[in-house]
């Protein structure tokens, strides 16, 4: 019986020379954005027929669709939208205000602190800062949280977009130059 267990262990664990790989199951949802088709009815037009960007801006709810799509993550969408509306009014909130927001809006603490807040932080919509304070009377350390709006999300997407536009413009200009050279 002991020999059978040893053989089973050998089969389960790869040999030291074998390279371990993670089986691909797609992109983890925590690291993805929802991007519906560019001509989806979910999105308001952002470009004209000549691919020129329009001057209209998406509102907060439309932007939130990319982070927490309402049709797939309605509770997260609603919680994040309400919190970002609060942040756009105040630009920054502290721990007491966050706790009050969660209780007043009937949002589960687990949902807010474990799902919504980390995602908003990870993608760059908010910035979380902590200050270490030592209480004199008890010598107990505590770290109050301060959350503020961040431009990182916009800068990140603009960098991607600008890089793609530059690649397209470069490819089109090289094609024009090649056609001019061939005509000459």
C-alpha positions as CSV (number, residue, x, y, z in Angstrom):
1,X,0.0,0.0,0.0
2,X,2.9,2.4,0.8
3,X,4.4,1.8,-2.6
4,X,1.1,2.6,-4.3
5,X,1.0,6.0,-2.5
6,X,4.6,6.8,-3.5
7,X,3.8,6.0,-7.2
8,X,0.7,8.2,-6.9
9,X,2.7,11.1,-5.6
10,X,5.2,10.7,-8.5
11,X,2.4,10.9,-11.0
12,X,0.9,14.0,-9.3
13,X,4.1,16.0,-9.0
14,X,6.0,16.9,-12.1
15,X,9.6,15.9,-12.5
16,X,12.1,18.7,-11.5
17,X,13.1,19.1,-15.2
18,X,9.5,19.7,-16.4
19,X,8.4,23.3,-16.7
20,X,5.3,24.1,-14.8
21,X,2.6,26.0,-16.7
22,X,-0.7,27.5,-15.7
23,X,-3.6,26.2,-17.7
24,X,-5.1,29.1,-19.6
25,X,-8.7,29.8,-18.7
26,X,-8.9,33.2,-20.2
27,X,-8.3,36.6,-18.6
28,X,-9.3,36.8,-14.9
29,X,-12.3,39.0,-14.5
30,X,-10.4,41.1,-11.9
31,X,-8.0,42.1,-14.6
32,X,-10.4,42.9,-17.4
33,X,-12.6,45.6,-18.7
34,X,-15.9,45.2,-20.4
35,X,-15.6,46.4,-24.0
36,X,-18.8,46.0,-26.0
37,X,-18.7,46.3,-29.8
38,X,-17.9,49.8,-30.8
39,X,-21.3,50.0,-32.6
40,X,-23.2,48.5,-29.7
41,X,-26.5,50.0,-28.7
42,X,-25.1,50.1,-25.1
43,X,-22.7,52.9,-26.2
44,X,-23.5,56.4,-27.3
45,X,-21.7,57.3,-30.5
46,X,-18.1,58.5,-30.0
47,X,-17.0,58.9,-33.6
48,X,-18.6,59.9,-36.9
49,X,-18.7,57.9,-40.2
50,X,-15.2,59.1,-41.1
51,X,-13.7,57.8,-37.8
52,X,-13.4,61.3,-36.4
53,X,-14.0,61.5,-32.7
54,X,-17.1,63.4,-31.6
55,X,-16.9,66.1,-28.9
56,X,-19.7,64.6,-26.7
57,X,-18.5,63.1,-23.5
58,X,-19.8,60.0,-21.7
59,X,-21.3,60.6,-18.3
60,X,-20.3,58.7,-15.1
61,X,-22.8,55.9,-15.6
62,X,-21.7,55.3,-19.2
63,X,-18.0,55.1,-18.1
64,X,-19.0,52.8,-15.2
65,X,-20.4,50.4,-17.8
66,X,-16.8,49.5,-18.8
67,X,-15.8,48.7,-15.3
68,X,-18.9,47.0,-13.9
69,X,-21.3,46.3,-16.7
70,X,-24.8,46.7,-15.4
71,X,-26.2,43.8,-17.3
72,X,-23.6,41.4,-15.7
73,X,-22.7,43.0,-12.4
74,X,-25.7,45.2,-11.4
75,X,-25.0,45.3,-7.6
76,X,-21.3,46.2,-8.2
77,X,-22.3,48.7,-10.9
78,X,-24.8,50.5,-8.6
79,X,-22.5,50.5,-5.6
80,X,-19.5,51.9,-7.6
81,X,-21.7,54.5,-9.4
82,X,-23.1,55.8,-6.1
83,X,-19.6,55.9,-4.5
84,X,-18.1,57.7,-7.5
85,X,-21.0,60.2,-7.5
86,X,-20.1,60.9,-3.8
87,X,-16.5,61.3,-4.7
88,X,-17.2,63.7,-7.6
89,X,-19.1,65.9,-5.2
90,X,-16.4,65.9,-2.5
91,X,-13.2,64.8,-4.5
92,X,-12.0,63.0,-1.4
93,X,-13.5,61.1,1.5
94,X,-12.2,59.6,4.8
95,X,-12.9,56.3,6.6
96,X,-15.9,57.7,8.6
97,X,-17.6,59.1,5.5
98,X,-17.0,55.8,3.6
99,X,-18.6,53.8,6.5
100,X,-21.5,56.2,6.6
101,X,-21.9,55.8,2.8
102,X,-21.9,52.0,3.0
103,X,-24.5,51.9,5.7
104,X,-26.8,54.6,4.3
105,X,-26.9,53.0,0.8
106,X,-27.5,49.4,2.2
107,X,-24.4,48.1,0.5
108,X,-22.8,45.0,2.0
109,X,-19.4,45.8,3.6
110,X,-17.9,42.7,2.0
111,X,-19.2,43.7,-1.5
112,X,-17.9,47.2,-1.1
113,X,-14.5,46.6,0.6
114,X,-13.7,43.3,-1.2
115,X,-15.0,43.8,-4.7
116,X,-15.9,47.4,-5.6
117,X,-13.2,49.4,-3.8
118,X,-10.2,47.2,-4.9
119,X,-11.4,47.2,-8.5
120,X,-11.8,51.0,-8.6
121,X,-8.3,51.3,-7.1
122,X,-6.7,48.7,-9.4
123,X,-7.9,50.3,-12.6
124,X,-7.0,53.8,-11.5
125,X,-10.3,55.5,-10.9
126,X,-9.5,56.2,-7.3
127,X,-6.4,56.7,-5.2
128,X,-6.3,55.2,-1.7
129,X,-3.9,56.8,0.8
130,X,-3.3,55.8,4.4
131,X,-1.8,57.8,7.2
132,X,-0.2,56.1,10.2
133,X,-1.3,57.7,13.4
134,X,-0.1,56.6,16.9
135,X,-2.7,57.4,19.6
136,X,-0.8,59.0,22.5
137,X,-3.1,57.6,25.2
138,X,-3.0,54.0,24.2
139,X,0.1,53.9,21.9
140,X,-2.1,52.0,19.4
141,X,-1.4,52.6,15.8
142,X,-4.2,53.1,13.3
143,X,-4.2,54.0,9.7
144,X,-7.2,56.1,8.5
145,X,-8.0,55.8,4.9
146,X,-8.4,58.7,2.5
147,X,-9.9,58.0,-0.9
148,X,-9.7,60.6,-3.8
149,X,-10.4,60.7,-7.5
150,X,-7.5,59.7,-9.8
151,X,-6.6,60.5,-13.4
152,X,-4.7,57.2,-13.8
153,X,-7.5,55.4,-15.5
154,X,-7.9,58.1,-18.2
155,X,-4.2,58.5,-18.7
156,X,-3.8,54.7,-19.1
157,X,-6.5,54.5,-21.7
158,X,-5.3,57.6,-23.5
159,X,-1.9,56.1,-23.8
160,X,-3.3,52.9,-25.3
161,X,-5.5,55.0,-27.7
162,X,-2.9,57.4,-28.7
163,X,-0.4,54.6,-29.4
164,X,-3.0,52.8,-31.6
165,X,-3.8,56.0,-33.5
166,X,-0.1,56.6,-34.1
167,X,0.3,53.1,-35.4
168,X,-2.6,53.5,-37.8
169,X,-1.4,56.9,-39.0
170,X,2.1,55.6,-39.5
171,X,0.8,52.6,-41.5
172,X,-1.4,54.8,-43.7
173,X,1.3,57.3,-44.4
174,X,3.8,54.5,-45.3
175,X,1.2,53.2,-47.7
176,X,0.7,56.6,-49.3
177,X,4.5,57.1,-49.7
178,X,4.8,53.7,-51.3
179,X,2.0,54.5,-53.8
180,X,3.7,57.8,-54.6
181,X,7.0,56.1,-55.2
182,X,5.4,53.5,-57.5
183,X,3.7,56.3,-59.5
184,X,6.9,58.2,-60.0
